[in-house]
Amino acid sequence: MFFGKTASVSSLSMEEARRELSQDPSICLIDVRAEDEYASGHIPGSIHLPLHRLSLAPGVVPGKDTRVFVYCLSGARSRQACLTLAKLGYTNVTNIGGILDWSGKIERMVGV
C-alpha cells in the first residue's frame, strides 16, 4: 500500500558541520531556538529563525536550493525545522543537531 512520501532529513555531526562551514561560506546556518536561548549563546554567523517563525524562511534564506544547516539545543527542534523547511520547498536542508555538541566559538548577545 502507498501512503505518500515522507520527507527525509539529512544530518551531519556538529564536527562535520563545523568543517563544512569553514570550507563553504555560502551555507546558510539557522538557529531555531527561542530568543533567550539564542541570546545566551549561538554559533557565530547563524541566523536566528525560531521554530515557530519558520514560515518567514523565504524572506531570510536566499533560494530554495540554498544549502541550509539547522541546529537547536539538542537536535529535536532542528529535525522538526528541517521537515518544515522541506515542506516549504527547500531542497538542501541538513540537521546538524544541537549546540550542546558544538566545539567551536560561541557568540553571546551583549548584556546577557
PEQUIFEN-V615107 format. One line per field, one symbol per residue. phi: phi as a letter, one per 40 degrees, with the letter a starting at -180 (. if undefined). psi: psi as a letter, one per 30 degrees, with the letter a starting at -180 (. if undefined). burial: I if it has 24 or more other C-alpha atoms within 12 Angstrom, else O. A space follows every 10 residues. Layout:
# PEQUIFEN-V615107
phi->???
psi->???
burial->???
This chain:
# PEQUIFEN-V615107
phi->.bbhcccbbc abcccccdcc cccbccccbb bbccdccccc iacdgcccbd dcbcccddcb cdacbccbbb aacbhccccc cccccccchc bbbbcbgbcd ccbccbbbcc gb
psi->kkglkkklkl llleeeeeee effjffkjkk jglleeeeef klkkflkjik efgfffeffe kelfgkkkkk lbeffeeeee eeeeeeffgk fikkjgbkff gkgakkklkk g.
burial->OOOOOOOOII IIIIOOIIOO IOOOOOIIII IIIOOOIIOO IIIIOIIIII IOOIOOIOOO IOOOOIIIII IIIOIOIIII IIIIIIOOOI IIIIIIIIIO IIOOOOOOOO OO
